[in-house]
C-alpha cells in the first residue's frame, strides 16, 4: 500500500508539472505517455500472436500530437488523414509481403492508434482551451473521484456484480457510488476554481464522466482479459502500466472536450 501511495503522489506531481507548464514540456510528456501506452498494447497483444507496428503507430502519434498542441486552430480533417494513411500503409505492407496473416496485425495497429493517440489527443485539446489548466484538472479530478468512490462504495455496499465476466470485483452499487462521487467533486471543483461553470453544467459533466470513465476502465479490463494479463506493464510501482492508470481518463477527456467545446460555447462560456 505504501508503494502504491508514493507512486500515486509522485505521478500526480509529475503530471501536474507537465500540465501546468504546457508548451514543449506538455507535448513531450503526453507524447511519452502515448508511446508507452502503444508499447504496452504491443506487449499485451503479442501474447495472442498479434503484432502491431509500434514504430509506425508511435511516429503517427508524435506527429499528430505536435499538430494538435502547436496549431492555433486544429482541423479534425487531419485526424481522418492520419487514420487513412496508416490504414493504407498497413495494407500496403501486407500486399508487398503477400502476407494474409498481417491483416489482423494491420487492423489491431490501426486500433492501437485510435485507442491511444486519438484519446491522448483529447487531453491536449482540453489543455489548449481557455483556462485549459483548470479544465484539465477538472476532468482528471472527476475521473479520480469516480474511481475512488466506486472502490470504497463497492467494498462497503457492493453486492450485485456489474460485469462479472470482465471484472468480477466491480459491483453495481460501486458504480453508482462512483458516479455520485464524480458529481459531488465536479460541483465542488467548479465552485472554487471554475466560477464561470454553472452548477447544472458541473452536475451533467460529473454524470457523463462518472459513466464513461467506468466504460474506459472496463474496456481496458476487457483487453487484459482477452490477452490474459493482470496489468499492461509494471512501469508504475503498485499501479501497473500507463494504460492501467489512464484507462478511465482516456475515455473521460473526449466526452469532456465535446461537452465544453460545443455545449458551453453555445452559452458564451468559451
ZABA-585957 format. One line per field, with one value per residue: residue number from 0; x, y, z of N, C-alpha, C in turn. Coordinates in steps of 0.001 Angstrom, whole numbers, plus 500000, padded with zeros to 6 digits. Layout:
N
k <- c(NUM / ...)
n.px <- c(X / ...)
n.py <- c(Y / ...)
n.pz <- c(Z / ...)
ca.px <- c(X / ...)
ca.py <- c(Y / ...)
ca.pz <- c(Z / ...)
c.px <- c(X / ...)
c.py <- c(Y / ...)
c.pz <- c(Z / ...)
END
This chain:
270
k <- c(0 / 1 / 2 / 3 / 4 / 5 / 6 / 7 / 8 / 9 / 10 / 11 / 12 / 13 / 14 / 15 / 16 / 17 / 18 / 19 / 20 / 21 / 22 / 23 / 24 / 25 / 26 / 27 / 28 / 29 / 30 / 31 / 32 / 33 / 34 / 35 / 36 / 37 / 38 / 39 / 40 / 41 / 42 / 43 / 44 / 45 / 46 / 47 / 48 / 49 / 50 / 51 / 52 / 53 / 54 / 55 / 56 / 57 / 58 / 59 / 60 / 61 / 62 / 63 / 64 / 65 / 66 / 67 / 68 / 69 / 70 / 71 / 72 / 73 / 74 / 75 / 76 / 77 / 78 / 79 / 80 / 81 / 82 / 83 / 84 / 85 / 86 / 87 / 88 / 89 / 90 / 91 / 92 / 93 / 94 / 95 / 96 / 97 / 98 / 99 / 100 / 101 / 102 / 103 / 104 / 105 / 106 / 107 / 108 / 109 / 110 / 111 / 112 / 113 / 114 / 115 / 116 / 117 / 118 / 119 / 120 / 121 / 122 / 123 / 124 / 125 / 126 / 127 / 128 / 129 / 130 / 131 / 132 / 133 / 134 / 135 / 136 / 137 / 138 / 139 / 140 / 141 / 142 / 143 / 144 / 145 / 146 / 147 / 148 / 149 / 150 / 151 / 152 / 153 / 154 / 155 / 156 / 157 / 158 / 159 / 160 / 161 / 162 / 163 / 164 / 165 / 166 / 167 / 168 / 169 / 170 / 171 / 172 / 173 / 174 / 175 / 176 / 177 / 178 / 179 / 180 / 181 / 182 / 183 / 184 / 185 / 186 / 187 / 188 / 189 / 190 / 191 / 192 / 193 / 194 / 195 / 196 / 197 / 198 / 199 / 200 / 201 / 202 / 203 / 204 / 205 / 206 / 207 / 208 / 209 / 210 / 211 / 212 / 213 / 214 / 215 / 216 / 217 / 218 / 219 / 220 / 221 / 222 / 223 / 224 / 225 / 226 / 227 / 228 / 229 / 230 / 231 / 232 / 233 / 234 / 235 / 236 / 237 / 238 / 239 / 240 / 241 / 242 / 243 / 244 / 245 / 246 / 247 / 248 / 249 / 250 / 251 / 252 / 253 / 254 / 255 / 256 / 257 / 258 / 259 / 260 / 261 / 262 / 263 / 264 / 265 / 266 / 267 / 268 / 269)
n.px <- c(500828 / 501955 / 503870 / 502206 / 500877 / 502995 / 503863 / 501586 / 501500 / 503935 / 503432 / 501242 / 502434 / 504351 / 502625 / 501178 / 503179 / 503767 / 501274 / 500718 / 502919 / 502903 / 503240 / 506258 / 507085 / 504710 / 503872 / 505974 / 505748 / 503096 / 503353 / 505286 / 503872 / 501891 / 503354 / 504350 / 501943 / 501161 / 503225 / 502732 / 500296 / 501217 / 502893 / 500977 / 499130 / 500820 / 500954 / 498809 / 499638 / 499517 / 500792 / 501427 / 502396 / 504659 / 506510 / 505476 / 502909 / 503673 / 505169 / 503214 / 501599 / 503210 / 503580 / 500927 / 500135 / 501857 / 500890 / 498351 / 498951 / 500437 / 499240 / 497325 / 494593 / 493177 / 492481 / 490104 / 490099 / 492632 / 492949 / 491372 / 492871 / 495286 / 494449 / 493538 / 495904 / 497549 / 496124 / 496285 / 499064 / 499510 / 498030 / 499363 / 501835 / 501116 / 500330 / 502686 / 504347 / 502888 / 501328 / 498905 / 498233 / 498964 / 496856 / 495231 / 497075 / 497355 / 494816 / 494653 / 496792 / 495909 / 493763 / 495156 / 496327 / 494092 / 492844 / 494733 / 496261 / 494318 / 492762 / 494549 / 495062 / 492803 / 493212 / 495166 / 493702 / 491766 / 493469 / 494398 / 492296 / 490698 / 491540 / 492559 / 494228 / 492932 / 490590 / 491566 / 492534 / 490117 / 488731 / 490428 / 490320 / 487589 / 487410 / 489202 / 487842 / 485601 / 486735 / 487757 / 485459 / 483856 / 485393 / 485463 / 482742 / 481975 / 483355 / 482132 / 479356 / 478848 / 477156 / 475733 / 477066 / 478714 / 479974 / 480676 / 482059 / 484102 / 485290 / 485328 / 485214 / 483943 / 480985 / 477437 / 476485 / 478882 / 479513 / 477444 / 478034 / 480450 / 479683 / 478121 / 480098 / 481682 / 479962 / 479633 / 482296 / 482834 / 481085 / 482017 / 484672 / 484180 / 482832 / 484838 / 487096 / 486318 / 484422 / 482864 / 481451 / 478267 / 476236 / 474496 / 475700 / 478099 / 477139 / 476032 / 478340 / 479735 / 478139 / 478310 / 481098 / 481419 / 480100 / 481311 / 484002 / 484068 / 483347 / 485633 / 487494 / 486486 / 486742 / 489511 / 489992 / 488704 / 490368 / 492699 / 491814 / 491285 / 493859 / 494925 / 496329 / 497394 / 498197 / 499043 / 501700 / 504575 / 505488 / 504755 / 505182 / 503206 / 500895 / 500792 / 500710 / 500910 / 498484 / 496930 / 496584 / 495556 / 493357 / 490645 / 490614 / 491252 / 488912 / 487333 / 488202 / 487633 / 484789 / 484476 / 485736 / 484074 / 481708 / 482450 / 483418 / 481346 / 478677 / 479051 / 480094 / 477986 / 476640 / 478226 / 480421 / 483109)
n.py <- c(498787 / 501243 / 501670 / 501990 / 504363 / 506215 / 506098 / 507113 / 509748 / 510796 / 510470 / 512211 / 514651 / 514842 / 514767 / 517086 / 518965 / 518839 / 519494 / 522065 / 523503 / 523344 / 523967 / 522885 / 521101 / 519930 / 518786 / 516927 / 515320 / 514220 / 512924 / 511021 / 509449 / 508517 / 506963 / 505026 / 503798 / 502700 / 500863 / 499201 / 498079 / 496696 / 494747 / 493366 / 492385 / 490819 / 488460 / 487139 / 486489 / 488630 / 491263 / 494487 / 497461 / 499093 / 501214 / 502678 / 503407 / 504921 / 506963 / 508264 / 509094 / 510924 / 512941 / 513720 / 514666 / 516797 / 518608 / 519042 / 520200 / 522512 / 523871 / 526697 / 526707 / 523741 / 521311 / 518863 / 517283 / 516462 / 514338 / 512309 / 512023 / 510997 / 508503 / 507242 / 507233 / 505631 / 503237 / 502638 / 502301 / 500096 / 498091 / 498173 / 497188 / 494539 / 493715 / 493983 / 492170 / 489933 / 488794 / 487266 / 486842 / 489166 / 490853 / 490846 / 491916 / 494432 / 495556 / 495656 / 497348 / 499805 / 500069 / 500306 / 502787 / 504472 / 503917 / 504791 / 507191 / 508991 / 509402 / 510390 / 512708 / 514218 / 515047 / 516956 / 518758 / 519678 / 520881 / 522997 / 524725 / 527880 / 528825 / 526342 / 524839 / 524598 / 523368 / 520954 / 519773 / 519596 / 517585 / 515387 / 515192 / 514680 / 512190 / 510642 / 510829 / 509314 / 506752 / 506344 / 506650 / 504569 / 502385 / 502377 / 502432 / 500064 / 498259 / 498528 / 498488 / 497008 / 494495 / 493392 / 492063 / 493910 / 493559 / 490636 / 488809 / 490254 / 492037 / 490872 / 491945 / 494368 / 496199 / 496925 / 498697 / 499902 / 501159 / 503071 / 504565 / 505603 / 507328 / 509156 / 510244 / 511483 / 513520 / 515093 / 515946 / 517247 / 519457 / 520790 / 521401 / 523077 / 525227 / 526450 / 526750 / 527097 / 529328 / 530296 / 528204 / 526773 / 525314 / 523249 / 522503 / 521490 / 519303 / 517749 / 517164 / 515741 / 513449 / 512392 / 511901 / 510203 / 507989 / 507323 / 507067 / 504730 / 502969 / 503158 / 502019 / 499393 / 498644 / 498532 / 496458 / 494434 / 494118 / 493265 / 490888 / 489474 / 489222 / 487819 / 488862 / 490509 / 493158 / 495927 / 496682 / 497108 / 499619 / 501642 / 501469 / 499414 / 500137 / 499303 / 499657 / 502462 / 502506 / 501164 / 503059 / 505282 / 504482 / 505061 / 507886 / 508351 / 507877 / 509759 / 512339 / 512821 / 513019 / 515092 / 517175 / 517522 / 518235 / 520637 / 522218 / 522332 / 522434 / 524314 / 526470 / 527416 / 528792 / 530914 / 530617 / 529959)
n.pz <- c(500000 / 500797 / 498806 / 496635 / 497324 / 497416 / 494750 / 493504 / 494489 / 493507 / 490789 / 490391 / 490975 / 488900 / 486698 / 487220 / 486872 / 484079 / 483003 / 484062 / 483167 / 480368 / 476765 / 475226 / 477199 / 478067 / 475642 / 475097 / 477381 / 477201 / 474747 / 475385 / 477265 / 475560 / 473693 / 475428 / 476127 / 473664 / 473322 / 475496 / 474731 / 472518 / 473729 / 475206 / 473248 / 471816 / 473159 / 472189 / 469761 / 468032 / 466241 / 466470 / 464685 / 466219 / 465830 / 463617 / 464582 / 466808 / 465610 / 464039 / 466128 / 467559 / 465649 / 465165 / 467728 / 467912 / 465961 / 467036 / 469507 / 468921 / 466836 / 466021 / 465358 / 465336 / 462874 / 462393 / 460186 / 459752 / 461497 / 460328 / 458019 / 459029 / 460050 / 457704 / 456149 / 457741 / 457691 / 454953 / 454659 / 456275 / 454934 / 452509 / 453230 / 453769 / 451221 / 449678 / 450943 / 450612 / 452648 / 454239 / 456877 / 458087 / 458046 / 460356 / 462137 / 460974 / 461328 / 464139 / 464607 / 463619 / 465349 / 467790 / 467473 / 467349 / 469822 / 471660 / 470756 / 469613 / 471816 / 473739 / 472403 / 472934 / 475533 / 475152 / 473591 / 475423 / 477281 / 475763 / 475582 / 476520 / 479816 / 480218 / 481939 / 484460 / 483538 / 482569 / 484921 / 486225 / 484776 / 485237 / 488065 / 488518 / 487279 / 488838 / 491240 / 490681 / 490368 / 492968 / 494565 / 493558 / 494284 / 497176 / 497798 / 496635 / 498261 / 500794 / 500338 / 498115 / 496280 / 494060 / 491124 / 488557 / 486010 / 485741 / 484090 / 483054 / 484919 / 487890 / 490526 / 490493 / 491237 / 490928 / 492828 / 493578 / 491187 / 490963 / 493216 / 492406 / 490318 / 491752 / 493417 / 491481 / 490606 / 492938 / 493479 / 491088 / 491180 / 493487 / 492725 / 490536 / 491755 / 493298 / 491625 / 489011 / 488496 / 486436 / 485503 / 485545 / 488112 / 487294 / 484927 / 485857 / 487268 / 485201 / 483655 / 485574 / 485855 / 483248 / 482955 / 485121 / 484177 / 481588 / 482266 / 483714 / 481738 / 480216 / 481992 / 482199 / 479550 / 479200 / 480986 / 479623 / 477389 / 478686 / 479802 / 477492 / 476498 / 478524 / 480813 / 483846 / 484426 / 482275 / 482232 / 484406 / 484953 / 486669 / 489950 / 491992 / 490709 / 488078 / 484571 / 482200 / 480776 / 482614 / 484581 / 483250 / 481849 / 482443 / 482336 / 479675 / 478332 / 479465 / 478695 / 475849 / 475915 / 477749 / 476368 / 474119 / 475429 / 476754 / 474631 / 472695 / 473958 / 476084 / 474700 / 473247 / 475128 / 475483 / 477112 / 476504)
ca.px <- c(500000 / 502842 / 504445 / 501131 / 500621 / 504161 / 503806 / 500482 / 501909 / 504963 / 502777 / 500418 / 503369 / 504889 / 501516 / 500903 / 504253 / 503636 / 500018 / 500817 / 503989 / 502419 / 504181 / 507049 / 507096 / 503446 / 503895 / 506903 / 505196 / 501954 / 503873 / 505945 / 502811 / 501230 / 504240 / 504342 / 500650 / 501225 / 504141 / 502042 / 499351 / 502033 / 503301 / 499778 / 498587 / 501821 / 500633 / 497797 / 500284 / 499139 / 501970 / 501139 / 503598 / 504903 / 507209 / 504564 / 501885 / 504317 / 505526 / 501983 / 501125 / 504055 / 503284 / 499561 / 500116 / 502565 / 499960 / 497269 / 499451 / 501037 / 498444 / 496407 / 493262 / 493355 / 491456 / 489898 / 490359 / 493965 / 492779 / 490925 / 494011 / 496241 / 493876 / 493530 / 497295 / 498036 / 495432 / 496857 / 500428 / 499420 / 497604 / 500444 / 502839 / 500589 / 500326 / 504074 / 504906 / 501951 / 501128 / 497495 / 498114 / 499214 / 495597 / 494856 / 498046 / 497049 / 493596 / 494966 / 497689 / 495049 / 493030 / 496050 / 496498 / 492837 / 492592 / 495678 / 496621 / 493160 / 492266 / 495536 / 494866 / 491743 / 493806 / 495821 / 492658 / 491197 / 494514 / 494571 / 491133 / 490857 / 491531 / 492761 / 494862 / 491876 / 489667 / 492245 / 492496 / 488714 / 488412 / 491197 / 489819 / 486293 / 487696 / 489774 / 486777 / 484770 / 487492 / 487833 / 484112 / 483409 / 486184 / 485033 / 481327 / 481941 / 483840 / 481201 / 477955 / 478730 / 476562 / 475384 / 478174 / 478461 / 480399 / 481442 / 482928 / 485205 / 485932 / 484465 / 485129 / 483143 / 479574 / 476500 / 476482 / 480138 / 479392 / 476586 / 478802 / 481452 / 479008 / 477759 / 481342 / 482063 / 479078 / 479951 / 483612 / 482710 / 480432 / 482925 / 485789 / 483673 / 482500 / 486031 / 488139 / 485717 / 483172 / 482050 / 480671 / 477026 / 476119 / 473849 / 476701 / 479047 / 476440 / 475925 / 479652 / 480061 / 477415 / 478880 / 482419 / 481225 / 479696 / 482268 / 485283 / 483926 / 483397 / 487057 / 488116 / 486031 / 487299 / 490900 / 489904 / 488328 / 491590 / 493611 / 491257 / 491495 / 495288 / 495245 / 497346 / 496839 / 498484 / 499668 / 503139 / 504863 / 506269 / 504376 / 505145 / 501965 / 499747 / 500811 / 501222 / 500287 / 497086 / 496230 / 496267 / 494865 / 492270 / 489406 / 490777 / 491290 / 487534 / 486715 / 488584 / 486857 / 483443 / 484610 / 486066 / 482854 / 480774 / 482941 / 483579 / 480087 / 477569 / 479379 / 480338 / 476673 / 476233 / 479184 / 481403 / 484481)
ca.py <- c(500000 / 502409 / 501839 / 502490 / 505758 / 507002 / 506163 / 507998 / 511124 / 511177 / 510569 / 513431 / 515791 / 514909 / 515139 / 518487 / 519775 / 518946 / 520186 / 523478 / 524139 / 523463 / 524107 / 521716 / 520150 / 519213 / 517977 / 515794 / 514445 / 513481 / 512042 / 509903 / 508590 / 507899 / 505911 / 503948 / 503106 / 501894 / 499738 / 498283 / 497325 / 495786 / 493620 / 492605 / 491696 / 489845 / 487193 / 486493 / 486378 / 489791 / 492136 / 495811 / 498187 / 500078 / 502388 / 503455 / 503975 / 505945 / 508088 / 508974 / 509710 / 512080 / 513989 / 514186 / 515455 / 518050 / 519495 / 519389 / 521042 / 523773 / 524562 / 527652 / 526133 / 522372 / 520831 / 517433 / 516562 / 515873 / 513043 / 511365 / 511797 / 510123 / 507157 / 506701 / 506968 / 504483 / 502069 / 502365 / 501789 / 498740 / 497186 / 498146 / 496259 / 493185 / 493412 / 493830 / 490944 / 488840 / 488200 / 487314 / 486880 / 490517 / 491587 / 491022 / 492864 / 495761 / 496042 / 495989 / 498504 / 500984 / 500149 / 500801 / 504219 / 505136 / 503719 / 505566 / 508527 / 509873 / 509728 / 511311 / 513958 / 514981 / 515695 / 518155 / 519684 / 520303 / 521750 / 524169 / 525609 / 528966 / 528299 / 524911 / 524159 / 524229 / 522429 / 519645 / 519222 / 519293 / 516273 / 514371 / 515057 / 513996 / 510784 / 510009 / 510743 / 508167 / 505537 / 506218 / 506438 / 503233 / 501413 / 502307 / 502049 / 498640 / 497500 / 498565 / 498274 / 496235 / 493159 / 492903 / 492208 / 494804 / 492862 / 489526 / 488130 / 491139 / 492493 / 490258 / 492682 / 495585 / 495993 / 497970 / 499693 / 500642 / 502009 / 504209 / 505375 / 506319 / 508431 / 510145 / 510913 / 512352 / 514690 / 515915 / 516563 / 518153 / 520684 / 521470 / 521939 / 524184 / 526352 / 527131 / 527004 / 527426 / 530023 / 530541 / 526988 / 526693 / 524081 / 522207 / 522041 / 520654 / 518048 / 516963 / 516617 / 514728 / 512223 / 511875 / 511331 / 509064 / 506831 / 506923 / 506662 / 503316 / 502241 / 503096 / 501045 / 498057 / 498361 / 498103 / 495128 / 493501 / 493859 / 492473 / 489538 / 488852 / 488895 / 487005 / 489517 / 491220 / 494568 / 496181 / 496679 / 497433 / 500852 / 502432 / 500526 / 499327 / 500538 / 498665 / 500434 / 503737 / 502244 / 500766 / 504249 / 506297 / 503894 / 505803 / 509267 / 508388 / 507938 / 510954 / 513579 / 513106 / 513453 / 516406 / 518167 / 517781 / 518941 / 522001 / 522957 / 522531 / 522877 / 525541 / 527547 / 527959 / 529724 / 532004 / 530422 / 529977)
ca.pz <- c(500000 / 500867 / 497468 / 495789 / 497684 / 496983 / 493285 / 493139 / 494795 / 492538 / 489484 / 490355 / 490922 / 487536 / 485816 / 487481 / 486277 / 482617 / 482695 / 484414 / 482386 / 478992 / 475659 / 474850 / 478320 / 477993 / 474413 / 475284 / 478411 / 476664 / 473695 / 476071 / 477797 / 474404 / 473168 / 476430 / 476014 / 472440 / 473576 / 476402 / 473903 / 471695 / 474566 / 475581 / 472075 / 471368 / 473819 / 471346 / 468451 / 467226 / 466263 / 465939 / 464262 / 467271 / 465307 / 462784 / 465456 / 467641 / 464747 / 463727 / 467368 / 467866 / 464668 / 465411 / 468956 / 467629 / 465275 / 467954 / 470586 / 468492 / 465820 / 466641 / 465170 / 464864 / 461951 / 462608 / 458928 / 459918 / 462173 / 459306 / 457127 / 459708 / 460110 / 456343 / 455758 / 458495 / 457155 / 453635 / 454828 / 456832 / 453863 / 451516 / 453755 / 453583 / 449791 / 449226 / 451524 / 450331 / 453963 / 454626 / 458326 / 458564 / 458061 / 461759 / 462696 / 460432 / 461988 / 465528 / 464604 / 463495 / 466612 / 468837 / 467235 / 467722 / 471247 / 472467 / 470266 / 469462 / 473147 / 474313 / 471685 / 473587 / 476708 / 474618 / 473152 / 476621 / 477852 / 474909 / 475691 / 477501 / 481191 / 479994 / 483070 / 485421 / 482890 / 482525 / 486281 / 486498 / 484204 / 485956 / 489432 / 488448 / 486950 / 490029 / 492249 / 490309 / 490703 / 494430 / 495087 / 493171 / 495058 / 498579 / 497837 / 496328 / 499414 / 501927 / 499979 / 496887 / 496323 / 492732 / 490176 / 487435 / 484784 / 486328 / 483126 / 482687 / 486160 / 488910 / 491777 / 490339 / 491549 / 490516 / 493905 / 493453 / 490000 / 491314 / 494158 / 491625 / 489612 / 492761 / 493821 / 490371 / 490610 / 494111 / 493291 / 489946 / 491644 / 494423 / 491953 / 489721 / 492627 / 493791 / 490622 / 487714 / 488840 / 485235 / 485262 / 486302 / 488897 / 486490 / 483961 / 486609 / 487579 / 483967 / 483298 / 486579 / 485495 / 481997 / 483212 / 486017 / 483362 / 480545 / 482854 / 484073 / 480465 / 479879 / 482890 / 481802 / 478223 / 479431 / 481609 / 478556 / 476606 / 479518 / 479915 / 476174 / 476378 / 479699 / 481627 / 485004 / 484187 / 480982 / 482493 / 485810 / 484913 / 487850 / 491076 / 492738 / 489899 / 486761 / 483452 / 481860 / 480437 / 483831 / 485350 / 482458 / 481051 / 482694 / 481877 / 478208 / 477868 / 480035 / 478019 / 474631 / 476292 / 478377 / 475340 / 473345 / 476308 / 476978 / 473376 / 471970 / 474798 / 476801 / 473752 / 472875 / 476158 / 475523 / 478180 / 475997)
c.px <- c(500862 / 503445 / 503424 / 500864 / 501759 / 504152 / 502736 / 500863 / 502937 / 504344 / 501963 / 501307 / 503929 / 503809 / 501182 / 501938 / 504054 / 502345 / 500170 / 501879 / 503556 / 503528 / 504928 / 507086 / 505840 / 503427 / 504780 / 506333 / 504047 / 502403 / 504535 / 504907 / 502109 / 502061 / 504290 / 503065 / 500632 / 502104 / 503493 / 501011 / 500084 / 502418 / 502106 / 499271 / 499547 / 501562 / 499541 / 498313 / 499796 / 500262 / 501629 / 502454 / 503839 / 505524 / 506263 / 503497 / 502455 / 504656 / 504298 / 501456 / 501892 / 503754 / 501894 / 499519 / 500847 / 501611 / 498844 / 497737 / 499892 / 500279 / 497442 / 494974 / 493415 / 492175 / 491315 / 490054 / 491717 / 493880 / 492362 / 492076 / 495006 / 495724 / 493923 / 494944 / 497844 / 497413 / 496022 / 498250 / 500422 / 499020 / 498672 / 501538 / 502403 / 500646 / 501735 / 504663 / 504022 / 501642 / 499664 / 497329 / 498312 / 497933 / 495147 / 495788 / 497731 / 495841 / 493895 / 495948 / 496902 / 494244 / 493902 / 496272 / 495252 / 492632 / 493518 / 495796 / 495437 / 492582 / 493234 / 495408 / 493834 / 492225 / 494457 / 494779 / 492016 / 492204 / 494666 / 493362 / 491441 / 490662 / 491754 / 493390 / 493802 / 490892 / 490267 / 492224 / 491084 / 488358 / 489150 / 490616 / 488466 / 486492 / 488242 / 488727 / 485877 / 485452 / 487477 / 486464 / 483585 / 484115 / 485630 / 483555 / 481182 / 482361 / 482766 / 479760 / 477758 / 478175 / 476349 / 476535 / 477784 / 478781 / 481285 / 482384 / 484141 / 485997 / 485071 / 484259 / 484248 / 481662 / 478727 / 476478 / 477745 / 480100 / 478566 / 477295 / 479869 / 480858 / 478647 / 478989 / 481803 / 481252 / 479448 / 481267 / 483583 / 482132 / 481360 / 484078 / 485348 / 483390 / 483744 / 487034 / 487606 / 484378 / 482283 / 481178 / 479425 / 476941 / 475517 / 474821 / 477721 / 478419 / 476375 / 477262 / 480075 / 479394 / 478026 / 480223 / 482319 / 480845 / 480805 / 483619 / 485242 / 483900 / 484856 / 487795 / 487755 / 486578 / 488746 / 490914 / 489553 / 489541 / 492537 / 493116 / 491442 / 492938 / 495795 / 496426 / 496653 / 496990 / 499144 / 501187 / 503335 / 505688 / 505967 / 504234 / 503824 / 500718 / 499682 / 501393 / 500497 / 498802 / 496272 / 495783 / 495427 / 493689 / 490960 / 489486 / 490748 / 489888 / 486842 / 486977 / 487854 / 485462 / 483495 / 484886 / 484826 / 481862 / 481178 / 482917 / 482254 / 478998 / 477864 / 479554 / 479037 / 476186 / 477203 / 480255 / 482819 / 484591)
c.py <- c(501263 / 502715 / 502451 / 503978 / 506657 / 507177 / 507137 / 509457 / 511622 / 511375 / 511845 / 514671 / 515961 / 515330 / 516618 / 519396 / 519937 / 519670 / 521686 / 524212 / 524356 / 523465 / 522795 / 520659 / 519290 / 518283 / 516742 / 514803 / 513596 / 512505 / 510811 / 508924 / 507830 / 506743 / 504727 / 503127 / 502203 / 500665 / 498720 / 497446 / 496300 / 494539 / 492737 / 491764 / 490643 / 488469 / 486426 / 486352 / 487460 / 490819 / 493484 / 496523 / 499353 / 501359 / 503281 / 504141 / 505112 / 507184 / 508926 / 509711 / 510989 / 513246 / 514575 / 515093 / 516786 / 519056 / 519963 / 520405 / 522427 / 524498 / 525471 / 527160 / 524755 / 521936 / 519319 / 516615 / 515867 / 514500 / 511980 / 511010 / 510823 / 508685 / 506490 / 506344 / 505735 / 503191 / 501656 / 501764 / 500364 / 497731 / 497082 / 497178 / 494809 / 492767 / 493135 / 492523 / 489722 / 488048 / 488338 / 487459 / 488289 / 491344 / 491853 / 492021 / 494285 / 496370 / 496466 / 497155 / 499796 / 501176 / 500737 / 502304 / 504989 / 505079 / 504560 / 507010 / 509469 / 510262 / 510642 / 512685 / 514836 / 515635 / 516998 / 519196 / 520409 / 521280 / 523045 / 525107 / 526776 / 528415 / 526790 / 524162 / 523683 / 523224 / 521018 / 518979 / 518829 / 517891 / 515164 / 514124 / 514351 / 512498 / 510034 / 509852 / 509552 / 506859 / 505286 / 505916 / 505046 / 502164 / 501256 / 501944 / 500556 / 497779 / 497400 / 498211 / 497341 / 494832 / 492582 / 493138 / 493088 / 494132 / 491687 / 488819 / 488965 / 491563 / 492065 / 491085 / 493930 / 495269 / 497169 / 499086 / 500554 / 501607 / 503253 / 505145 / 506189 / 507512 / 509533 / 510933 / 511885 / 513644 / 515644 / 516664 / 517557 / 519493 / 521476 / 522133 / 523168 / 525420 / 527155 / 527514 / 527340 / 528117 / 530320 / 529343 / 526989 / 525340 / 522951 / 521645 / 521114 / 519301 / 517158 / 516347 / 515543 / 513400 / 511579 / 511198 / 510129 / 507804 / 506390 / 506506 / 505194 / 502431 / 502096 / 502064 / 499623 / 497661 / 497874 / 496712 / 494069 / 493124 / 492968 / 491039 / 488774 / 488399 / 488044 / 487573 / 490243 / 492724 / 494728 / 496226 / 496949 / 498706 / 501752 / 501477 / 500583 / 499650 / 499820 / 499582 / 501756 / 503536 / 501802 / 501989 / 505260 / 505752 / 504655 / 507213 / 509369 / 508409 / 509215 / 512195 / 513827 / 513630 / 514857 / 517481 / 518534 / 518606 / 520405 / 522815 / 523271 / 523107 / 524198 / 526726 / 528205 / 528978 / 530868 / 531863 / 530579 / 530837)
c.pz <- c(500000 / 499504 / 496525 / 496044 / 497197 / 495470 / 492816 / 493355 / 493786 / 491156 / 489345 / 490260 / 489510 / 486541 / 485977 / 486840 / 484777 / 482217 / 482920 / 483598 / 480943 / 477965 / 475388 / 475946 / 478282 / 476779 / 474586 / 476294 / 477902 / 475578 / 474304 / 476622 / 476678 / 473856 / 474137 / 476324 / 474779 / 472659 / 474512 / 475651 / 473048 / 472500 / 474928 / 474413 / 471531 / 471980 / 473070 / 469912 / 467478 / 467359 / 465621 / 465617 / 465221 / 466708 / 464519 / 463642 / 466301 / 466823 / 464402 / 464965 / 467673 / 466928 / 464915 / 466639 / 468776 / 466986 / 466211 / 468992 / 470126 / 467385 / 466515 / 466536 / 464530 / 464011 / 462093 / 461323 / 459007 / 460578 / 461167 / 458369 / 457744 / 459736 / 458733 / 455890 / 456458 / 457980 / 455812 / 453751 / 455369 / 455750 / 452775 / 451942 / 453531 / 452113 / 449278 / 449701 / 451297 / 451603 / 454391 / 456133 / 458882 / 458615 / 459491 / 462430 / 462244 / 461140 / 463422 / 465625 / 464508 / 464780 / 467717 / 468708 / 467690 / 469233 / 472125 / 471974 / 470153 / 470818 / 473892 / 473670 / 472388 / 474877 / 476278 / 474222 / 474338 / 477231 / 477050 / 474898 / 476628 / 478914 / 481184 / 481150 / 484066 / 484827 / 482850 / 483895 / 486673 / 486021 / 484947 / 487352 / 489462 / 488190 / 488153 / 491128 / 491965 / 490683 / 492208 / 495030 / 494790 / 494012 / 496477 / 498708 / 497569 / 497502 / 500507 / 501568 / 498783 / 497072 / 494924 / 491754 / 488983 / 486100 / 485193 / 485372 / 482725 / 483914 / 487346 / 490172 / 491687 / 490548 / 491043 / 491553 / 493850 / 492292 / 490295 / 492291 / 493451 / 490907 / 490592 / 493220 / 492746 / 490377 / 491747 / 493908 / 492136 / 490375 / 492565 / 493678 / 491165 / 490571 / 492997 / 492706 / 489242 / 487950 / 487638 / 484875 / 486141 / 487007 / 488076 / 485462 / 484640 / 486942 / 486345 / 483590 / 484296 / 486271 / 484257 / 482234 / 484152 / 485266 / 482412 / 481117 / 483262 / 482825 / 480024 / 480704 / 482484 / 480431 / 478340 / 480058 / 480572 / 477705 / 477399 / 479669 / 478601 / 476011 / 477541 / 480487 / 482775 / 484833 / 482830 / 481092 / 483975 / 485909 / 486114 / 489025 / 491845 / 491939 / 488551 / 485708 / 483249 / 481557 / 481652 / 484624 / 484581 / 481650 / 481222 / 482111 / 480359 / 477610 / 478360 / 479188 / 476699 / 474932 / 476889 / 477334 / 474526 / 474175 / 476482 / 475687 / 472699 / 472865 / 475498 / 475865 / 473320 / 473896 / 476329 / 476593 / 477669 / 474755)
END
